[in-house]
């Protein structure tokens, strides 16, 4: 929903294209139009791309289980997706080191760093 570091965006023409090169051949990276490219992610103060927000809302409304992982859930509008999922009947599981504003509506909470907890959940 917040974009991707591997899909830089031109600061002039807005063109986006995936670029997996490491290291980048030139810094700052340049678009074919000659302008500078920036990371293709949403920065604070920028709006979410409408198509990404719509897809996130639809997914939250359709899911049966909503995982809240490693976030305070206070930055809106993304912070409201768990509540939207709950209103649509989803169960909420929170994985975080500390309580958040969503802890009170979570069906379950796993306390600790996500980097430690998630591998344990996936272990056979």
N, C-alpha and C positions, 0 to 999 in steps of 0.2 A: 504494500500500500504506500510505503514511503519512498519507493523507487529502488534503484540499484546502482551501486558504485561501478559496475561493469557496463553500464549504459550511459556514457557521458552525453551531455546535452549542449548544443551550441548556444552561446550567449547572444548571438545575433539572429540566426535564422531559425533556431529552435529544433533543428534536426537532431534526432537521437539515433544512435547505432551502437550495437554491442561491440565492446573492445576488451578482449581478454589478454592483451599483450602486457607482459611484465618483463623488464621495466618498460615504461612508455618510451617510444623513440624520441620524443621531444617534450620538454616542459616549458611552459604549460602546453598541454595538447591542443592542437588546432583542428578546426573543421575544414572541410574541403572549400568552404567559402572564405577561409582565411581568418575567421574570428576564433577566439579562445573557447574551448570547451570546458564545462564545469561538471562536477559529479552529478549524475542524474538522480539525485535524492532531494527530498523536500527538507528545506532548512527551516528553523524556527521563524515564524512570521509569514511563511509562504503558505498558500492554500494547497490542499491535497488535489491531485489531478481528479477531476470529476469522475472519470471512468473507474479509477482505482477505488474511490470512496464508494461508488455505487456497488462495485463488486464486493467490497468488504461488508457493506450493509446487507446485501443479499446472502452472503455466506453466513453472517451472524444470525440472520433470521431462519436459515435452513438447518443449521448445525444441531446436533444432539448433545455435543460436548464442546465446551469452549475453554481452551487453556489460556490462562493469563500467566505469562512467564517473564519474570525479571523486569517488571515495570511498576511504577507507582500508580499508573492509571489516572493521572491527574491532567495530562495534556489532552485537550479536546481538539477535534471530535473523536479521535481514536480511543480515548479513555472511556467513552460511552458505549463501545461495542459490546462489552460483556453484559451490560444492563439490557441492551437490545436483545442479545441472545437469551438472557434469562426470561425476558418478557415473552419470547417466542417458545419457551419451554425447555431450553437447553440447561444442562447441568454445567456448573462452573467449577473448575479446579484451578487453584492459584499455586504457582511455584515461585517463591520469592524468599529472600533473606529476612524480610521484615513484613509486618502487617501493612496493608494498604487500605484505601477507602473501599476496596472491593472485598476485603476479607469477610465482612459481615454478610455478604450475599453468596459467598463461595460455599459449595457443597463439601469441599475439602481443601485443605491447605497443606502444602509440603514446604517446610521452612529450611532454607539453606540456599547455597549458590546453584543457579540453574545448570552451570557447567558440571557440577557434581551429581545433581539429582537426575537430569535427563538421561545420561548414559546408564544409570542404574535402572531406570524405567524401561529402557530398551534392551537390557541384558536378558538373554533367554533363560 
